[in-house]
């Protein structure tokens, strides 16, 4: 019976290269995950969205897909009224 021994031939340079690749990939993934919530929390100011507290014809906040009852909006910062309107209106 012959026993074979397997040796693991890893150079220090090869090991450091693999460690650097794994660390770099982890940093990129971490940065991507960290950027996602920040981007999701960004809202437009009422001035940029051209918000007005009155409707524009039949279009108003309460029938917009971005409206969050009672006084919120997914894309416009601050308090909005159910019968307000802005340029980002999207009928629900």
Helices and strands as residue ranges (DSSP letters): H 12-41, G 61-63, E 67-68, E 72-73
